[in-house]
Amino acid sequence: METKKTFTVNSDNISDAFQKITYWIQETKVNITSKTGKPYIQLPFIIAFVIAILVPFALIIGIIFALTFGINITFEREHKKETSIQNNEIEPY
């Protein structure tokens, strides 16, 4: 039995995808820690990405240090819970 999946591209899909990417970038942080867990650097993802693009040899040096000295590079993301105000009905007296 064959199944068919279709995906339509429209302004809603594009704007939703752009919003999800933006939220992901804002919520993600790059942590650089030692083997024992001592934190060295904690940067927002966008800053780490800009540094990697503008100074690519820093990225290569960082990878070499991570492999040589056992440094952990992790991407951490905090989920922000959205709160909504619910309408509470007030009973008449």
N, CA and C of each residue as an Amber inpcrd file, in Angstrom:
protein
   279
   0.8330000  -1.1730000   0.0000000   0.0000000   0.0000000   0.0000000
   0.8810000   1.2410000   0.0000000   0.6470000   2.1010000  -0.9170000
   1.4320000   3.3200000  -1.0300000   0.7720000   4.4540000  -0.2490000
   1.5970000   5.2400000   0.3850000   1.0880000   6.4360000   1.0580000
   1.6950000   7.6490000   0.3860000   0.9300000   8.6730000   0.3560000
   1.3820000   9.8790000  -0.3200000   1.3590000  11.0410000   0.6710000
   2.4650000  11.7300000   0.7660000   2.5380000  12.9120000   1.6150000
   2.7020000  14.1310000   0.7300000   1.9270000  15.1250000   1.0210000
   2.0390000  16.3780000   0.2740000   2.3730000  17.5020000   1.2330000
   3.0990000  18.4480000   0.7490000   3.4820000  19.6120000   1.5370000
   3.2880000  20.8440000   0.6710000   2.4550000  21.7230000   1.1320000
   2.2130000  22.9480000   0.3820000   3.0150000  24.0860000   1.0030000
   3.5830000  24.8830000   0.1660000   4.3550000  26.0250000   0.6140000
   3.4900000  27.2670000   0.4400000   3.2490000  27.9100000   1.5610000
   2.5220000  29.1690000   1.5280000   3.1000000  30.0870000   2.5910000
   2.5620000  31.2470000   2.7210000   3.1320000  32.2380000   3.6390000
   3.0520000  31.7830000   5.0880000   2.0030000  31.0570000   5.4600000
   1.8960000  30.5790000   6.8410000   2.9900000  29.5690000   7.1680000
   3.2460000  28.6220000   6.2660000   4.2950000  27.6280000   6.4980000
   5.6660000  28.2740000   6.5900000   5.9260000  29.2180000   5.7200000
   7.2270000  29.8840000   5.7090000   7.4190000  30.7120000   6.9820000
   6.4110000  31.4620000   7.3860000   6.5510000  32.2840000   8.5840000
   6.6460000  31.4180000   9.8370000   5.9190000  30.2940000   9.8920000
   6.0270000  29.3890000  11.0390000   7.4220000  28.7840000  11.1320000
   7.9730000  28.3690000  10.0030000   9.3240000  27.8050000   9.9970000
  10.3470000  28.8480000  10.4260000  10.1910000  30.0710000   9.9480000
  11.1140000  31.1360000  10.3330000  11.0150000  31.4310000  11.8280000
   9.8140000  31.4240000  12.3880000   9.6390000  31.6590000  13.8200000
  10.2540000  30.5330000  14.6410000  10.0820000  29.2840000  14.2080000
  10.6620000  28.1550000  14.9330000  12.1850000  28.2210000  14.9330000
  12.7620000  28.5730000  13.7970000  14.2210000  28.7040000  13.7190000
  14.7010000  29.8350000  14.6200000  13.9950000  30.9440000  14.6160000
  14.3660000  32.0800000  15.4550000  14.2950000  31.7120000  16.9320000
  13.2300000  31.0330000  17.3500000  13.1100000  30.6140000  18.7480000
  14.2040000  29.6270000  19.1180000  14.5240000  28.7040000  18.1960000
  15.5760000  27.7270000  18.4760000  16.9160000  28.4270000  18.6860000
  17.2150000  29.4010000  17.8430000  18.4770000  30.1380000  17.9640000
  18.5200000  30.9190000  19.2670000  17.4130000  31.5220000  19.6540000
  17.3760000  32.3160000  20.8750000  17.4850000  31.4550000  22.1240000
  16.9480000  30.2510000  22.0960000  16.9410000  29.3900000  23.2730000
  18.2120000  28.5650000  23.4330000  19.0210000  28.4240000  22.4090000
  20.1910000  27.5550000  22.4470000  21.4210000  28.3170000  22.9210000
  22.1820000  27.6550000  23.7960000  23.4470000  28.2070000  24.2890000
  24.5470000  27.1890000  24.0590000  25.7500000  27.6780000  23.8430000
  26.9130000  26.8200000  23.6580000  27.7190000  26.8640000  24.9520000
  27.9450000  25.6890000  25.5420000  28.7200000  25.5780000  26.7790000
  30.0250000  24.8570000  26.4890000  31.1090000  25.4110000  26.9920000
  32.4170000  24.7670000  26.8850000  32.8710000  24.4780000  28.3030000
  33.0150000  23.1810000  28.6250000  33.3690000  22.7600000  29.9780000
  34.5270000  21.7750000  29.9410000  35.1550000  21.5820000  31.1070000
  36.2300000  20.6040000  31.2210000  35.6240000  19.2270000  31.4770000
  36.4860000  18.2110000  31.5450000  36.0120000  16.8560000  31.8290000
  35.3390000  16.7790000  33.1920000  35.8350000  17.5730000  34.1410000
  35.2800000  17.5420000  35.4970000  33.9970000  18.3460000  35.6290000
  33.6420000  19.0790000  34.6000000  32.4150000  19.8540000  34.6260000
  32.6090000  21.3260000  34.9240000  33.8560000  21.7560000  35.0460000
  34.1360000  23.1650000  35.3070000  33.8190000  23.9770000  34.0510000
  32.9120000  24.9550000  34.1610000  32.5460000  25.7270000  32.9650000
  33.6260000  26.7400000  32.5910000  33.9620000  26.7820000  31.3110000
  34.9020000  27.7670000  30.8010000  34.1650000  28.9270000  30.1420000
  33.3060000  28.6040000  29.2010000  32.5990000  29.6460000  28.4480000
  31.1530000  29.2070000  28.2370000  30.2340000  30.1650000  28.3570000
  28.8390000  29.9270000  28.0020000  28.3970000  31.1050000  27.1440000
  28.0670000  30.8050000  25.8900000  27.6890000  31.8310000  24.9320000
  26.3270000  31.5260000  24.3210000  25.5750000  32.5610000  23.9830000
  24.3790000  32.3100000  23.1680000  24.8060000  31.7510000  21.8110000
  23.9740000  30.9150000  21.2360000  24.3100000  30.2500000  19.9840000
  24.6270000  31.2400000  18.8680000  23.8770000  32.3200000  18.7870000
  24.0690000  33.2770000  17.6880000  25.4580000  33.9000000  17.7500000
  25.9500000  34.1840000  18.9550000  27.2900000  34.7690000  19.0920000
  28.3520000  33.7420000  18.6990000  28.1840000  32.4940000  19.1420000
  29.1410000  31.4390000  18.7700000  29.1380000  31.2140000  17.2570000
  27.9630000  31.2890000  16.6370000  27.8560000  31.1070000  15.1960000
  28.5460000  32.2470000  14.4470000  28.3580000  33.4720000  14.9020000
  29.0000000  34.6290000  14.2610000  30.5130000  34.5340000  14.3960000
  30.9950000  34.1360000  15.5740000  32.4430000  33.9690000  15.7770000
  32.9800000  32.8900000  14.8290000  32.2470000  31.7920000  14.6970000
  32.6940000  30.7040000  13.8140000  32.7240000  31.1400000  12.3540000
  31.8180000  32.0030000  11.9530000  31.7910000  32.4790000  10.5700000
  32.8740000  33.5270000  10.3270000  33.0080000  34.4810000  11.2510000
  33.9640000  35.5710000  11.0510000  35.4070000  35.1460000  11.2860000
  35.6150000  34.2190000  12.2180000  36.9720000  33.7920000  12.5630000
  37.0300000  32.2560000  12.4750000  37.0750000  31.7130000  11.2710000
  37.0070000  30.2480000  11.1340000  38.1970000  29.5210000  11.7510000
  39.3620000  30.1560000  11.8020000  40.4950000  29.4560000  12.4170000
  40.2900000  29.2990000  13.9170000  39.4920000  30.1660000  14.5560000
  39.1710000  30.0040000  15.9750000  38.3320000  28.7420000  16.1820000
  37.4580000  28.4470000  15.2390000  36.6590000  27.2300000  15.3080000
  37.5600000  26.0030000  15.2060000  38.5200000  26.0390000  14.2920000
  39.4500000  24.9140000  14.1170000  40.3170000  24.7410000  15.3550000
  40.8090000  25.8420000  15.9110000  41.6170000  25.7670000  17.1360000
  40.7840000  25.2280000  18.2890000  39.5230000  25.6440000  18.3790000
  38.6330000  25.1490000  19.4260000  38.3990000  23.6560000  19.3240000
  38.2480000  23.1600000  18.1160000  38.0530000  21.7230000  17.9180000
  39.3180000  20.9550000  18.2850000  40.4820000  21.5030000  17.9270000
  41.7540000  20.8520000  18.2850000  41.9230000  20.8050000  19.7940000
  41.6320000  21.9220000  20.4900000  41.7050000  21.9360000  21.9580000
  40.7230000  20.9350000  22.5660000  39.5260000  20.8560000  22.0150000
  38.5310000  19.9320000  22.5470000  39.0000000  18.4860000  22.4180000
  39.6180000  18.1490000  21.2880000  40.1100000  16.7850000  21.0920000
  41.3510000  16.5040000  21.9280000  42.2220000  17.4820000  22.0590000
  43.4850000  17.2860000  22.7600000  43.3060000  17.2440000  24.2770000
  42.5770000  18.1850000  24.8270000  42.4830000  18.3250000  26.2770000
  41.1830000  17.7890000  26.8650000  40.3600000  17.1700000  26.0780000
  39.1300000  16.5760000  26.5950000  38.0950000  17.6020000  27.0190000
  38.0100000  18.6760000  26.2840000  37.0350000  19.7170000  26.5890000
  35.7060000  19.3310000  25.9500000  34.6350000  19.5420000  26.6890000
  33.3000000  19.2230000  26.1870000  32.6360000  20.4740000  25.6300000
  32.1000000  20.3600000  24.4330000  31.3350000  21.4460000  23.8290000
  29.9070000  20.9380000  23.6970000  28.9900000  21.5920000  24.3990000
  27.5990000  21.1480000  24.3860000  26.6860000  22.2890000  23.9420000
  25.5840000  21.8990000  23.3360000  24.5370000  22.8380000  22.9490000
  23.3610000  22.5930000  23.8850000  23.0230000  23.6000000  24.6510000
  21.9700000  23.4710000  25.6540000  20.8020000  24.3580000  25.2660000
  19.6240000  23.8100000  25.3990000  18.4440000  24.5770000  25.0250000
  17.4440000  24.5710000  26.1710000  17.0020000  25.7420000  26.5520000
  15.9950000  25.8660000  27.5950000  14.6460000  26.0730000  26.9350000
  13.6890000  25.2920000  27.3670000  12.3440000  25.4450000  26.8320000
  11.5890000  26.4300000  27.7110000  11.1380000  27.4890000  27.1000000
  10.3330000  28.4520000  27.8240000   8.8780000  28.0520000  27.6910000
   8.2460000  27.8710000  28.8110000   6.8440000  27.4920000  28.7850000
   6.0000000  28.7450000  28.5850000   5.0890000  28.6240000  27.6790000
   4.1910000  29.7370000  27.4390000   3.0310000  29.6280000  28.4180000
   2.7360000  30.7260000  29.0660000   1.6210000  30.7350000  29.9960000
   0.4740000  31.4970000  29.3760000  -0.6750000  30.9920000  29.5900000
  -1.8480000  31.6650000  29.0620000  -2.7910000  31.9830000  30.2150000
  -3.4890000  33.0540000  30.0790000  -4.4460000  33.4600000  31.0940000
  -5.7790000  32.8290000  30.7440000  -6.2850000  32.0700000  31.6770000
  -7.5560000  31.4230000  31.4410000  -8.6540000  32.2870000  32.0510000
  -9.7670000  32.3170000  31.4010000 -10.9050000  33.0710000  31.9080000
 -11.5850000  32.2600000  32.9960000 -11.5670000  32.7790000  34.1910000
 -12.2610000  32.1410000  35.2910000 -13.6280000  32.7640000  35.4270000
 -14.6060000  31.9180000  35.4230000 -15.9570000  32.4420000  35.5290000
 -16.2550000  32.7330000  36.9940000 -16.8460000  33.8630000  37.2310000
 -17.2250000  34.2570000  38.5890000 -18.7040000  33.9470000  38.7600000
 -18.9750000  33.2060000  39.8300000 -20.3620000  32.8450000  40.0650000
 -21.1100000  34.0220000  40.6670000 -22.3050000  34.2790000  40.2150000
 -23.0910000  35.3710000  40.7890000 -23.5480000  35.0260000  42.1970000
 -23.7060000  36.0540000  43.0310000 -24.1390000  35.8500000  44.4270000
 -25.6000000  35.7150000  44.5460000
